[in-house]
Amino acid sequence: MLFCLCLLRPHSLSDPSVFPTEFNQCCCCFRCSVSGFEAMLLQVGGKRSALGLLAIRRVWSMSRSAHTASQTLEYKPIKKVMVANRGEIAIRVFRACTELGIRTVAVYSEQDTGQMHRQKADEAYLIGKGLPPVAAYLHIPDIIKVAKENDVDAIHPGYGFLSERADFAQACVDAGVRFIGPTPDVVRKMGDKVEARAIATSAGVPVVPGTDAPISSLQEAQEFSNSYGFPIIFKAAYGGGGRGMRVVREYEELEENYQRAYSEALAAFGNGALFVEKFIEKPRHIEVQILGDKYGNVIHLYERDCSIQRRHQKVVEIAPATQLDPHLRDRLTADSVNLARQVQFMVRKECMDKLLVDLVHAQLRVCEGRSLPELGLKQDKIRINGYAIQCRVTTEDPARGFQPDTGRLEVFRSGEGMGIRLDSASAFQGAVISPHYDSLLVKVIASGKDLPAASAKMSRALAEFRVRGVKTNIPFLQNVLSNNQFLNGTVDTQFIDENQDLFNLKPVQNRFLRTHDLKRIAPFVAHSFSNLFSVENWGGATFDVAMRFLCECPWKRLQELRALMPNVPFQMLLRGANAVGYTNYPDNAVFKFCEVAKENGMDIFRVFDSLNYLPNMLMGMEAAGAAGGVVEAAISYTGDVSDPTRQKYSLDYYLKLADELVKAGTHILCIKVDMADVPIHVHTHDTAGAGVAAMLACAEAGADIVDVAVDSMAGMTSQPSMGAIVACTKGTKLSTGISLEKVFDYSEYWEVTRGLYAPFDCTATMKSGNADVYENEIPGGQYTNLHFQAHSMGLGNKFKEVKKAYAEANKLLGDLIKVTPSSKIVGDLAQFMVQNSLTQAEVEERADELSFPLSVVEFLQGHIGIPHGGFPEPFRSKVLKSLPRVEGRPGASLPPMDFQALEKQLRDSHGDEITPEDVMSAAMYPKVFQEFKEFTRTFGPVDCLDTRLFLDGPKIAEEFEVELERGKTLHIKALALGDLNKAGQREVFFELNGQLRSVLVKDTVAMKEMHFHPKALKDVRGQIGAPMPGKVVEVKVKQGQKVEKGQPLCVLSAMKMEMVVNSPLSGTVAKIYVTADSTLEGDDLILEITE
């Protein structure tokens, strides 16, 4: 038998003089199990505190009369063993049986059909059909039936589940099957923590105050707390492993923790009975390993330190215990042996194989009738041989309170080598980690000549692990192993709680990447076109598009291009007070953005406002100038200055505006005026096809700078052709000095590259330019988008009507300057009119009853500024009715942005890798940045993937390479696509460096036709999402109920752990999306609360 004593000794364990004084806890937490630490050294059992404590924990082997009614001491070989358990412990026993020539039988639940333990046995049978996952392994009739029908000689219970159930041991005896463990009577006595306490007391072992029997009501717990005070602890009466254990520190917590402990115990052990003890603060948890046989022989295998725990479950174990006085060690081991002899049974555990003791072999041989001396196990031969450490690698997220994570292991590679042993069951690529059972992935055991040597081996092994698909506690374990308190051996059970730096986790990065096309050609541009005025490669719409669609960091693009093109000025589009967004920001946000942009390599800031609203433009110019950038004030043109009937935007209007901008200090101006000391820059789109002629005319008229696009990317809604301008001015006073051959080479590169973007190209819907822009005044930058939008809304065959309605919408809104975002407002109204078959006159007449697009309403409220000539009346008043109006510059009334608070919020959400650039991205686009970070957390930076692979994915059987960094290249071959599953995913099979891999990928097209549980939006304050995958145990509120901040909303259960979801705010429950027994994934929407 194996027997573990958990002794909670006084705080100073190294001082044996305090040993005989008062103790205050005995937790006889026995279990029938064998785990991986036996491969180490020896084991221990005790905890450190100002008070002492003894806890007996049971890990069965066998007892004197465990298997037959008679007391005969005969050798009876075992031919077939069933393990009434799952996972790594089942496999551990199977391996020992196979080594001894014993046939093995596995049992499994319906949810475990794909688990490894059933494949490792010679035979495997389904139990608990139709039952919940845990209940299947607790169903004694099915287990006994399988044993009898398949000639099983003996049943090993493993640990947990039925290992501490006397009725199971009795059922085995009644069925004529040997139970590898104590007799039913001993199981009952020592499995009942209350009776075990009494036995320990009679053996002279001090115990802490506790109830004399399992309690049956909350009132009994209240009475105990009244007598002994807080803190107290609830413990499952018929099980261990941290299940059903809850510490209560004040009266207000009593009821909730009683209910949670009872529910956890019931789910884990089939019996929710609890007992109560006085809780010991900061104990040291040390266990002694005992082994005994049927002939009264008992030996100890020394001790192990199990003090590093979370939720009362061991995370790291050390054998032998450090900083333990030799005299105290002798008393601990002697008391353990004496107590074991008194109760006539022994228990388990591992960690001793470095003593060349295989405990499972010993369990099986003792069960057959062998004695310890026959097995060569005598106390004088047991010696400590170095140090060993066991780490439990679990699928838990330490950053979120060790919440269990579930999913599929897309990648699994373990750490191995000299001095490393692994015990696992579900740790392999493709394995599905479910929420139904314990979160253990693999036990890693490292051994060395001393603790530092063992720690070094463990650290190296953990660093070699590669796990993708689920979160693990590996980064946390690595922090533990490098902690000085751990290395000095001075830890107690509060070690994790008192060392919050353990949660400063190094992020694990997936390696799946893409190379941006601009970087490939950037060196060519730097060498061939060094006399360019500037390259516009950033800002404006490209900023959010980089994150939203290309999954790239826009700041990284700026930094890398600046490094590749150090000799060419960069230019960006700044939307005045809107920075690079579509809304107003506090002034300090715009100033800060320009400052960070300049620091990262931006030179020229082309500042405009979609309404030519001077206050917005001046604010943007001030921000760019304060950052040290070149300020280029851009006047947006609309109308026709040569048409005497259209005088709203006359030549005089533009001249006066230009004069104001020059007085404000602009360095460059974007129109031609009679001011020789200011360079003039002209920018246009070529939608009508006259762009080249217009730019040549501007140059002749005195423009200093004109914008062009490389030939293969020019024309239509892009800029005029670079090659055409260069060729037309060659040999004249306006010659650019640029080589046409270089332009052709440059164009050839982009001609090939443009083909990769074909599905997104304007030519997908536009086949040529169109001069009707002179009538409808749709700007080139919007024309393409409007075309796409019309097609996506089912108006593709009505685009002619949309263009006509655009001109009418422009008039309804008062004839606007049309640049982003004002052009979008006009376009939204135009599509609204066509969609609802409304004419201009009908819109004017019914303005007070129509539901207009939000962009139109916000424009009329004044959210983007005041248009030249004011808002159209009475149209504005009819639309707004009693809605509020913004007076003056919209951003002027906004409070300053708190960048420190924003940075702290981002670090709390995404870790300490947050940069000043990230802060500005979040300031401009909070939701887009959040989604971008979630994408990169899942897939890594994708900028090393070829563009075709990034946009379209590889073809089946295609082979390709991805260079991660210099000297590290992945060789990949696409193999096959699986069928669509219920979650809208397909399994993609591929080879990675010759190894078969697979990953689940969402089929976004198919998902549009499927129904899914809604997700909680992180930026919506009242949406409460599931903090972890699991099942809803209880919903504690009702729709319409008022709740306070911190009030429990519902209870989730996963991997036998229950979590209460509390309200993060006060308000009213608007809608509940779940019911009891609902199965949720992480972030699934639970309910909505309105403040």
N, C-alpha and C positions, 0 to 999 in steps of 0.2 A: 504494500500500500504506500501511498504518498500522502503526506500530511503537512499542511502549511500553517504555521502560527503567525498571525499578524500581531506583533507586540508594539503597542504605543507606549514608549518609555518616556521618562522625563526629558526635558529639553536638552540637557547636557548628557547625551548618551555616552560621551567619553568618560564620564565620572560615575563609576559603579557605586560610589558611596550613596548616591541619591536613589539607587534602584529600589531598595526595600520600602521607601516612603510611599506616600499615597499615589494611587493610580485612579483613573476615573473613566476608563472605558474598556469594555470587552465586546468585540463584535465577532462572534463566531460565524464567519461568512465562508462556509465550506463549499467547494464545488468539485465536481468530478471532471477533471480535464487534464489535458496534456498540451502544452504550448511550446513554442519554439525556443524558449530561453534555456532549455535543458542542454542545448548545444554549447552552452557557455561554461559556467563554472558551477557555483552552488547558489542556493537561494536563501532569502531572508523573509522576515515578517514582523514589522513593527513600525511605529510612528513616534515622532518626537513632539513633546509638548511640555508645558509646565506641569502637566499632570500625566500620569502614566496610562497605558492602555494595552490590553491584550486582545487580539482578534484572531480567532482560529479560522483558517480558511481551508476548505477541503477540496482536494483534487484526488479523486479516488484511485485506488488500485483495487484492493480487495481486502476482505476481512476474513477472520478465521472461519466463520460459518456463512460466508456470503452466497455459497452456491448450492449447498445441499442441506437437507434437513438434519443429516447426521453430522457428527463432529469428527468423522474419520479423516485422517491426514494422509490421503493417498494421492499419487500422481495421476492425473487424468488429462491427457493431451487435448488441446483445442484444435479442431479441424476447420471451423468456419466462424468468423466474427462479423457481426453487424455493428456498424457505428450509427447510433441514433442521433446523428448530428449532421452538420454540413460544413462546407468551406475548408479552411486550412487544417483545422483539428482533425476532420475526417480523413483528409489525405495523409496527415502525419501518422495516424493509427494504421491506415492501409499500408503504408510503406513499411512500417515495423512488422506487420503481419506477413507481408510478402517475403521479407527477409527471413522470417522464421518458418516459411513454408505453410502458412495458414491462409486459406481462401477467404476472400472479403466480400461483404455485401453492403451496398449503399442504399439509403432511402432518400427521396427527394420530393419536394413540393411541386405543384404545377408551375410555380413561378421560377423554379430552379432547373427547368429541363435543360438549359444550356450551360449549367455550372460544371466546373471541372471535376468536382469530387465524385460525381456519378460516373465519370469516364475513367477514373483511376481505380475503381473497384472491379472485381471480377464479375459481379452481378449488381444490378441496380433496379429498384422498384419504387413506383409512385405511391405516396401516402397522402392522406388528407385531401382527397379529391373534393373540390368544391369549397374547401375551407380557406380562410385568410392565410397569408404566407406563414406567419409565426405559428398559428394554431395547428397547421399541418404537422409540425415537428413536436407538438405537444399532444398529439392524438395517440394515446397509448394503445387502444384496440387495434388500430391499423398497424402499428409497429410490431406488436406481439403476433398479429396474424401473419405478417410477412416473415417473421422469424420462424414460426412453426411450419409454415408451408414450404420453407426453403432450407430446412434442416440446419438452422443456425445453432451452434453450440453455446455462444456467449455474445453478450451485447455490451459494447463500450459506449457510455453515454456522452463522452467528450466533456465539454464544459458549457454552462448555461443550459437553456431549454429544460430537459428532464433530469439533469445530472444531480439535482438536489431534491428530487421528489421521491419520498418513501413509497408512495403508491406505485410508482414505476418499478422500483426495485422489487417490491412485493409481487407485481404482475409478472416479472421475469421469473421469479422463484416459482410462482404458481404454474407457470407454463413449462417448467422444467428446463429453462434456459439460464445459464450462469450469468450473473450480473457482475461485470468487472468493476467492483467497488465494494463498499461495506454491506453488511446485512441490512434489510429494511428497517430493523429497529434502530441500528446505529445511524442510518441515514435520517430517520425521523428525529432522533435526539439531536444530532449535530447539525442537521439541516434546519431545525427549528432554533433560531437564534436565541430565543428566550430560554429554552432548555439547555442549549449549549452554554449560555452564561452561567446557569446553575451548576453545570458540571465543572466549568472552569473555576467557579468559586469553591466548590468542594475539593478541588485539586490544589487550592491555595493560590490561585491566580487572581490578582486584583482586577476588578471590573469597574466601569463607570456607572453612575446611576442610570437606570432604564426601567421600562415597564416590565412587569413580571410575566406578561402574556401579550400576544398580538392585540392591538386595540381594534375596536369595532366601530368607533364613532369619533367624530371631531371633538366631541365633548371630553372624551378621555385624554386627548392630546392637550386640550386646554387645561385640564386639571393637572397634568404632568408639568406643563409650563408654569402654572401658578405655584407649584411646589418647588421647582428647581430653577426657574428663571430661564432666560434666553442667553445664548443661542441653544437651540435643540436641533436634532436631526431625525428625520423619518428614514427608516430603512425597510426594504422589502424583507418580510419574515422568511420567505422561501426562495431566495435567490440573491445573487451578488452582481459583481461587475459594474457597479455604479447605477444599475437600473433601479428605479423606485427609491432613489436617495435624494432627499431635498433638505437643505439647511434652512432653518427659520431663525431670523435674528430679531424679529419684533412681532407683536401680536397681530398687526394688520396683515401680515404675510401668511398667517397660519392656515386659514381656510383654503386659499388658492394652492399652497404647496401641499397640503394634505390631499387635495383632489388630484393634483398632478402626480404625486408619488404613488397613490393608489392605482391610478390609471396606467402608469408605466409598469408597475409591478404586475398588474393583471395581464397586460399585453405581453410581457416578457416571460412570465413564469406560470401563467394560467391561474394565479391566485394573487389577489390584491392586498392580502393581509400585511399590516405594517406593525413595527414596534418603534418606540421612541426612546432616544437616549439624549443625555446631555452632550452637546457638541464640543469637541476639543479643538481649540485654536492652535494652528501652526504645529501639528504633530509631524514627526518623522515616521514614515511608513516603511517598516522593515519586516520581512517575512523569513521564516526558517523553513527549510525543506526537509521533510521527513519521509522515510521509506521503511515499510514493515512487511512482514510475511504472516502466514497462518500459524507459525510456530512460536510467536511471541518475540521474535527478533525485531529490534527497531534500531535504525541508525538515522543520523541527521546528515544532511548534505550542505551544511552551513547556510548562509543567509544571502539575501539580495535586498537592495534598496529600491523601493517602488514609489518614492515620494513625489516624483514629477508626474502630476496628474491634472486632468481637466475633467470637470463634471464627475469626479470621483472615479474616473477610469484612468488606468496607467497609460502613460505616453512613452516614457523612457524608464528602463530598469537597469540597475548596475549590480554586478555580483563580483566579489563580495562587497559589502557596504564599507564605504570609506569613513575615516574618522570615528571608528568604533573601537572602544577600549577592549583589549583582549579578554580581560576578566568579565566584562559585561557580555561579550560574545559567548564565553563559556557558560554563563548563567542562562542566557537566552536559549542556547541549544540544549542544555541539560533540562530546563523546564519544558521545552517542547517535546523531548523524548519521553519524559515522565508523564506528561499529559496524554500523549499518544498511547502509552501503555495502559493508562487508566481507562480510556474509552475503547480500547481494543480495535482500533482501525487506523489505517494510514491513508494519506492523500498524495497528491500530485505535485508537480510542476516541472518545468524544464530548466535550462540554464546550466545543467550539470554535465553535459557531454564532454567538456574539457577534462572532466575527471574520468573520462571513458565510461561513464554511466549512461546507458540509454534507458530512460525511465519507462518508455512504453514497452520495450522488451521486458523490463523488470515487472511491470504490471501484468503482462500476459503470462510470464513464467510463474509468478507468484499465484496467479489465478489457477494455473494448472496444478499447483501443489508444490512447486519448488521452494526451497528456503533461501534466504539471503546468503548464508555461507556457501551453499551450493553454487550460487551465482557469482561467488567471489566478492561479495559485498560485505566487508567488515569495517567497523568504525575506524580501526587503527590504520586502514589502508586508504581512507578518504582524506585527501589533501587538497588544499586550495592551490590552483595552478594558474596564476596570473589573474587577469581581469576580463570581464565580458560586459558588453552593453547590448541591450535589446531596444530597438525603436519600432514603434507601431506606426507604419506608414498608412494613413487613412485618407479617404476621399472626403476631407473636410476642409473648410475655408477658415483658417485661423483669424483672418482679418474680419470675419463676421461672426465672431464668437464660436468658432469651430462648428458652424452649421454644416450638416452633411450635404454633399453635392452628388448629383446623380447624372447619368449620361453614359455615353459609350466611349471606351478607351480607344481613341483614334490612333494613338501611338503609345507603345509601352516598351521601354528598354530598361533593364534593371542593372544595378551595380553589383559586381561580383569580385572575385579574386581571392587571394590568400587571406585567411582569417575571417571570411565573410560567409554566413549561412543565410539562406532565404527560406521562409515558410509562407506559402501563399496558396490561393485557390482560384481567385477571380482576376489575377493580375496577368492578363495577356491581351494582345491587340485584338480588338473587336469585342471584348467582353463588355457586357452591359451592367453597369452599376445601378442597382435598383434601390428604392427607398425602403424596402421591406425588412432588411436585415442590418447587421452591424456594418459600420463603415470601414472596417479593416480591409486594406488592400494587400499588404504583405508585411510580415515581421522580418526585420533585418537584424541579424545578430553578428556583432564584431567582437573579436577577442585579441588580446595582446598581453605583453608581459606586465604592463601596468596600465592605469587609467588613461594617461595621455596617449599611450600607444593604441589602446583600443578606441579612444575617441578619434584619433587621426584616421584609423582604418574606416570607422563609421562615416566620418565626414567625406572621405574619398568615395566610398560606396554611394552615399546619398547624392553626391555631385554627379555621379555617372548615370543616375536615373533620368529617363526622359518619359514623361507622362503627359499626354495631350488628350483633351476631351472632357476631363473633369479636373477640378481643383484638388490639390493634395496639401498635406501639412509638411511637406519636405522642406520648404524654405524656413518654416518655424523650427523644425528639428535641427537644421543647420545652425540656426541662431543659438539654440540650447547648447549644442556641442561646443560652441566657441565662447560660451559664457564663463567668466572666471569663477563665479560661485559654484557652477556645476563642476568645473575642472578641479576645484578645491574640495569637492565632496561635502559641501555644507548646505545642501538643499533640504527644504521641508515641503509639506504639501501646499504651502502658499507661494512656492517658488514662481509659478507662472503668473499668479495674480500680482505679485510684487515686482515683477521684471517686465514692464510694459515695452521695453526696447526689444523684447523677443518678437514683437509684432511688427517691427520695422522690416517688412519682408521684401526681399529682392524679387522683382517681377520676373516671371518665367516667360520667355518670348518664343512664339512659334516662328518657324523659319519658312515662310511662304511669301515670296517677294516679286516687284515689277520695276523696269527701267523706264524713266520718262524720256519721251522722244526729243524734247528740247535739249536735254543734256548731251545727246549724241551729236547734235549738230552745232552746239554752242562753241566749241573750239574753232570750228571752221569760220563761224561768223566773226569771232574775235580776231582771227588772222586776216580774213578777206575783206571785212567791212569796218575797219577801225575808224573810218572817217564819218560813220553815221552820226547824226545828231543824237539819236537815242534808240533804244529798243524798248517797246512797250510790252512787258512780259508779266505784269502783275497788277494787283488791285482790281477795282471794279467788280465785275461779275466773276472773274477768275478766282477770287479769294474764296467764296463759299463753294464754288463748283469744284475746286480742288478737294475739299473735304467731303462734299455731298455726293459727288459722282466718281471722282478719280481716286477717292480714299487716300489722299496724300495730304501731308501737312503743307499749307501754302508758304509758311515761313521757311521750311526746309528747301522748297523749290527756290526761293529767293536767295538763300544762303549758297546753295550749290551752283546756281547760275552765276552768281557774283564771283565765285571762285574760278569758274571756267571762263568768264568774260570780264576780266579786270579793267580792260581798256575802253569799254563802250559804256556811255551813260545809260542808266535804266530810268524808265518813265512809268508812272502808274496813274490810274484814274482815281481821284478822290471825290466822292459825291458831296462835297461841302460839309454841312453839318451832319450828313448821313454817313460819313466816312466811307466804308465799303459795304454798308448795309442798305436796307430798304426802309429804315425807320430813323427817328431822331434819337440821338444819344446825348447824355450830359456832355457839356463842353470839355470837361477834363478827360473824358474817354477819347474824344477826337484828338486832343492834344497828345495824349499818351500813345495813341495808335501811330501818329505821325513820328513821334520820337523813336518808337521801337522799329518802325519801318526804315527810318534813316540809319539807325544803328546796324541794321541787317543788310544795308547795301543799296537802298533806294536813293536816287539822285533828284529826279524831277517829279513834282507833284502837279498833275494837271487837274485843277480844281474847278468843278462846275456845280450848278444847281439845276434841277430839272425844270424849274420855273424861272430861271435867271433871277431868283429872289436874292437881292443884294445882301441882306443880313446873313443869310445862310452861307453865301459865298465868302464874305469877309471873315467869318469865323473859321472856315476851312483854310483860307489863305494864311490867317494868323497862326493856325496850328502848324501848317507846313513850314512857315518861315521860322517859327520858334524852334522847330526841330533841326534847323540848319539846311533845309532842302531848298532847291530852286523852285520858286513859285510860278506856276503858269496858270493864269486866270483864263478860263474857257467860256466864251459866250456861245450859248446854244441858239442856233438860227432856226426860224420857222417863217412861214408866209412867203411873200414876194415883194421885196422893196421896190421893184419896178412897176408894180400894179397900183395905180392911184386910188383904186377902190378899197384897198386893204391897208389901212393906215394905223392899225393897232401896233404892228411891229414895223415901223417905218425906219428909214435910214437914220433919221434923227434919234430914234429910240436906241439904236445900237451904238451910235457915236457917243451919246450921253452915258450909256452904260460902260462903254470902254473907257471913257474919261474917268469915271468913278473908280474903276479897277486899277487904272494906272496911278491915280492919286493914292490908292490904298497900298501901293508898293509892289504890284506884280512885276516879276522879272521878265516874263514872256506873255504875249497876248495871242489869243487864238483867232483874231480877225485882222484885216488890213485897215489901219487908220493912219492919219497924217501925223505920226509920232515916230520920228526916225530913230529915237533912242531906245525903243522897245522892239525886240525881235518879234516877228509875226509868224505864227504857226497855224496851218490850215489842216483840218481833219474832216474827212468826208467818207461816206460809203458810196459804192458804185452801183446801187440798185437799178438806176435808170440806164446805166451804160455810158454815161458821159463823164465819168470820174477822171479819166486821164486828161481829157480836154480841159476840164475844170481846173485841175492842178497845174497844168501848163499855163493856163490863163492867169492863175493866181501868182505863179512864179514871175511871169512877165509883168504883172502889176506890182511886184515888190515883196511878195511873201518870202520869208527867209527859210521856212521849213514846211514841207508837205509830208503827209503820211501816206505810205504805200504798203502793199503786201506782196510777198514773193509770188511770182507768176502763177504757179500751180495752186495757190491758195487765194488768188485775187479774183476780183469781179463780183458781180451780183451784190449780195449784201455785205461782202467784204470790202476792203479798200482797193483803190486802183492799182494796176499792175506796176510792180517795181521795174521789171525789165522794159516796159513801154516807156516809162518816164526817163530811165537811164539812156535808152536808145534815142528818144526824141530830143534830148538835150545835149547829146554827144556832139562835140565840135562847136558848140555855141557858148555864149557867155554864161549860160546857165548850167554848163556841164557839171555833173555830180562827181566826176573823177572815179567812178566805180567801174570795175571791169565787167563787161557784159558776160564774158565767159564764166566768171565767178557766180554771177546771178543765175546763169543757166545750170551750173552745177548745184547751186543751192536749191533751185526750183526742182531739179530732178529728185533730190532727197525727199522733199515734201510731197512730190507727186506720188511716190511709192507709199509714203507714210499715210497720206490722206486716204488711200484705199482701205486702210485698217479701220478707219472711222466711218466707212460708207453708210452703215445703218443710221448714223446720227447726222449725216451731211445734209445741208440744205437742198442738195440736188435730188434727195429722195422724194421731195415734193415740189421743188422748183427746178425748172429746166432752163430758165433764162432770166435775164434782167427784165424789168418792167417799168416803163416810163410813166405808168399811172400814179407813181408816187408823187408826181408834181400836182396831182389832183387830190389824192387822199392824205398826203403828207405823212405816210407811215415811215418812221426812221428806219434805216437799214439794219440797225442793231436789233430792232424789234420785229422786222418783217418776217424773218425766218421763224422766230418763236411763235408769232401769231399764226403762221401757216401750220406749224405743228399742232398748236393748241386747237385750231379749228378742226383738224383731222381727228384728234383724240376726242373731241366733243361731238363727233358725228356731223360736223359742219364742213367737211372737206369739199363736198360738192357745191357748197354755198360760199366758197371763199370770195367770190366776186361780190356777193351781197355783204359779206363781212367788211370788205374794203370800202364799199359804199357807205355802210353804217359807221365806219371809223370816222369818215369826214363829218357825218351828221352828229356823232357823239362828241367830236371835237367842238362843234358849234354849241351843242347843249351845255358843255362845260366852260364855255366862254372863250374858245379859241386859245389853246394852251401852247406853250413851248413843250415839245414832246420829246423828252429824253427820260431814261429810267430815273424814277419810277412813274413820272407823269404819263409817259407813253403807254405803260401797262394799264393805268387807270382808264385811259381812253379806249384801249383795246378790250378791257373787261366789259365796259359799257356797250361797246359795239357788238360783242358776242352775245351779251345779254339781250340786246335788241333783236338780233337775228334768231336766237334760240326761242324767243317768245313772240316772234313775228310782230314787232313793234316798230312803228315809224317814229321819226323825230317829233312830229306833232303829237302823236299818242303818248309818248313819254312825257312831254311837257304837260299835257293835259292831265295825266294820271300820276304825276310825280308824288302826290301825297298818299297814294295807296299801294304803289309798287314796292317790292322788296328788292332794293338795289344791291349790287355786289358791295361787299364791305369796303373794298378799296375806294369806291366812288364816295361812299358815305364819309369815310375818314378824310378824303381830300376836301370835301365840302365843309367838314368840321375845322379844317385848317391844320391837319397833322403834318403836312409836308411844306407848309409855308403859304404865303399869300401871292396869287398870280398877278401879273401885270394887269392893271385895270380893275382888280378886285374880283369877287366871286359873282357868278351869274345869278341875278334875281329876276323873277321870284322863284326860279327853279331851286335855288339853295334852300330857301325857307320852307318850301313845300316838301323837300326830301327830308330835311333835318327835323322839322316840327320843333319839339322841345329838347332835342339833343343838345348837349353842351358844345360850345365853340371855343377854339383856341385863338387867343388874341396875340398877335406879334409873332416873333420867332419861336417855333415850337420848343426847341431845346433849351431856351433861356430859362424856363421855369423848372427844369428837371434838376433834382438834387445831384450833387457830385457822386460819381461812382466810387465805392469803397474797394479799391483794388486789393488791399490786404485781406479783407474779409472774403473776397472772391477767390484769392489764391488759397486761403485756408480751406474753403469749401471744396476747391478742386483737389487739393492734397488729400483731404479726407475721403474723397470719392475715388481718386485715381493714383494715390501714392505720392511719394516725394520727388518723382521725376518731372513734376510740373515746372515749366520754364516761363519766363516773362512773356514769351511769344504765345504760349498756350493760354495764358491769362487773357491776352488781347483777343485771341480767337473766341474764347468763351464769352468775352464781353460783347463782341460783335454778333455772334451766332450761338447762343447758349445750347439750343437743342441740337443743332447740326454738329457742334463740337462734341457734345455728349455721345451722339451716335457714332461719330468718327472714332472717338476713344474706345468705344465698345467694339467697333469693327477691328481696330488694330490690336486690341487685347485678345480678340478671338483668332485673327488671321495673321497678325504681325504686319510690318510695313510691306506693302506689295509692290514697291517701286522697282524691284529687280526682275519682275516678270515681263516678258515681251508683251507689247501692246495687244497683239492678236490674242495671245493666251489670256490676258487680263480681261479683254472685252468679250471674247467668244468662247474661251476654253479650248482645250486640246481635242483633236479628233481621236476616235478610238484607234488604238495601235500606234498612235504617234509617239515618237520619242523626242525628248528635248532636254536641254540643260538649263539650270538656273545657277548663276554665280552669286553666292551669298556675300562673299567677301574674297579678297585675294587669297587664293589657295584652297578655297572651300567651294566646291561645285557639286550640285545635286544632279544626278542623272535620273530622269523620270520617264515612265512609259505609261500612257493611259490604256487601260484594259477593257473595262466594261461598266455599264450603268445598270443598277438594280431597279426593281419595281418601286412604284410610289407607295410609301407607307401611310399610316393613318395620320402621321404628324406632317404630311406634305413633304417628306424627304425622300431622296434616293441615295442608295449606297453607291459610291463611286469607287471602283477598284483600280489600283495602279501599282506599279513597281517603283520603289524609291531606292536607288543604289542597289538594285537587284533583289530587294526584299519586298514581298507582297504586302501591300497596305490597302486600307480602305477608309473612307470617311463619309459621314452622312452630310449631304448638302440639300438645302431647301430648294425645291422646285417652285420658283416664284410664280411661274405661269399657272401650274396646276393648283397652287395654293389659293389663287383668286377664286376658284370654284369650290373651295372647301371652307367649312366653318370651324373657327378656332376660338378658344377661350380668349377674351380680350386681355391685353397686357396693360399694366399700370404705367402711365406716363410719368417719368421721373420729374418732369418740370411742372406737373399739375399737382398742386399742394394737397388737394383733398382725395387723391386717388391712392388707395392703400393696396400695395402689391404683396404677394407671398414672398417672405424673406428667404424661403428655401423650398425645394420641391417636397411634396408630401401629401398626406390626406387630411382633410378637415375633420377633426374629432368633434368639435362643438362650435356653434356660432352663438356668441354671447349677447348679441344686440339684435334689434329689430329695426326695420325700415321706419323712419320718422322719429326714432328715439334720439334724445339729446345725449351726447357723450362728452366727457371731460378729457383733457389731455392726459395720457397715461392710462386711461381706462381700458381693460381687456376687451378686445373685439371678437377674437376667435382663437381656437387652439388648433395647432397643426401637429401632426405626428409623422416622423420619418426616421427610419432605421431605429425604431424603438425609442426615439427621443421625442419628447413633446415640447413644443414652444408656444408660448402665449404671444399673440400679436396684439400689441397695445396701440392705442390711438396716438398719433403724433401731434394732434391738435384738438381743440374743443370745437364742437359744432353739432350738426344734426345729420344722422345717417340718411343719405338721400337714396341710395340704392345698394342692395346686396346681390352679389354675383355668384355666391357659392351656397351650398347647403352641406349639412353633415354628410360625410363620406365622399364629398367631391375630391377628386384627385387633381392636384395642381402642379404646374411647373414653376420654377423660380420667376418672380415678377408677375405672375398671373394676377389679374385684378380681383381683389376680394370684395371691396366695397368702396363707395364714394361718400365723402363727408363734405357738407357745405358749412362754411363758417357763418 
